[in-house]
């Protein structure tokens, strides 16, 4: 049996009485696509912190590519192949798009000279913003900033890409563009774990979905299986009238794009009002 690329083994994280993760066990295989849903405050972004090294668990172990990385910080895990994005893109606004990605290639990927320039150029092309290479990052619109956030993560050379609500604030056509970018990345063998409130993005892409609530996983399977789970429906979908859209499309297509369904999407406030 092939070993998982990522494995969380009974991981627990608390801040005082606040439980972020409670005895979580979770694994992702090489090249797999996994979507994570759950209400606000469920601990989704904190889960990414535990995977990427931004947070250290109180108990349990994190393994990546067959190595125990529990005690490694985020920089060390990045060099091993864990790349991540953040909910609100915060590029170096006075640097060009290319310079932003070049920093990621050199500092995150530890590349130098021609290799770092090549990695940055490839990341820009893969995310469709090569034409903006010489544009100051502060002048980018939201979609381009989201693409730049992914490009910076790609420039580090990840085996696993963590996407944290990169579809938030985008229009339906922009979501479609973003999904195709992520699909292309995954087609190259990079595993993807995607936290998202824009359910359409996940059902268009992922093979597997899990629902996090109160620091615990309450559903895991195909998107159709997870949305059919009574506990998931209770704590995540609730009585939202848009639930009918999810049900109808899942029944018809099994694992579909859902054009309008967004659960508790948070408003993205651009840094500096941009």
C-alpha positions, 0 to 999 in steps of 0.5 A, a space after each residue: 500500500 502506498 504511503 500517504 503524502 500528508 498524514 495527521 495522526 491524532 493531532 490536537 490544538 487548543 488555545 486555553 479552553 478554545 479547541 482548534 483541533 481535537 484528536 484529528 487524524 487525516 491523510 492525503 495521497 500524492 496528487 489527490 484533490 480534497 475540499 474542506 468545508 465547514 461553518 465559519 470558526 470551524 478551525 479550517 484555517 487553523 488546520 492549514 496552520 497545523 499542516 504548514 507549520 504556522 501552528 504547533 500541535 499540543 499533541 499528535 504528529 504531522 508527517 509529510 512525504 514519509 518524514 515526521 515534520 511536527 517540530 519543523 517550522 513553516 519555512 522548513 516545511 515549505 522547503 520540503 514541498 508544502 506550499 500555501 495561500 492565505 485568505 487575503 492576498 498580501 503581496 509586496 505592493 511596491 514590487 512587481 508581480 515578477 519580483 513577488 514570485 521571484 522572492 518566493 522561488 528564492 526564499 521558499 524554494 531556495 533557488 538561485 540565479 537562473 533557476 529562480 528566474 525560470 521557476 518564477 516565470 513558469 509559475 506566472 505562466 501557469 497561473 495566467 498572469 505572465 503578461 502582468 509580470 512588470 506591473 506593480 502588485 499594488 495595481 492588481 485587481 482581486 482576481 489577479 491578486 488571487 492568481 499571484 497568491 497561487 503563483 507565489 506558492 507554486 514558485 516554491 516547488 510544492 508537492 502539496 498546495 494548500 488553497 485557503 478560500 482563493 475563490 472568495 469575492 470572485 464572480 462566477 466567470 472568475 471562479 471558472 477561470 480559477 478552477 481551471 488553473 487549479 485543475 491544471 496544477 493538479 494535472 501536473 501531479 501536485 496534491 491540492 487541499 482547498 478550503 472554500 465557501 464557494 461550493 461550486 469551485 470545490 464540486 467542480 474539481 475535488 474527488 473527495 470532500 471533508 467537513 470540519 466542525 468544532 475542531 472535528 471531522 464530521 463527514 468525509 467522502 465524495 461531495 455527494 456523500 458529504 452533502 447527504 450526511 445528516 450532521 453536515 446538513 445540520 451544522 453547515 447547510 442548515 436551512 439555507 434556501 440555496 441548499 435546494 440548488 446543491 441537492 438538485 445538482 448533486 442528484 443530477 450530476 453527482 459531482 457538479 459545478 454549482 453556479 450560485 451556491 456560497 455558504 457564509 462567504 466572508 467579505 474580503 477587505 483589501 489591504 490599504 483599501 485597494 
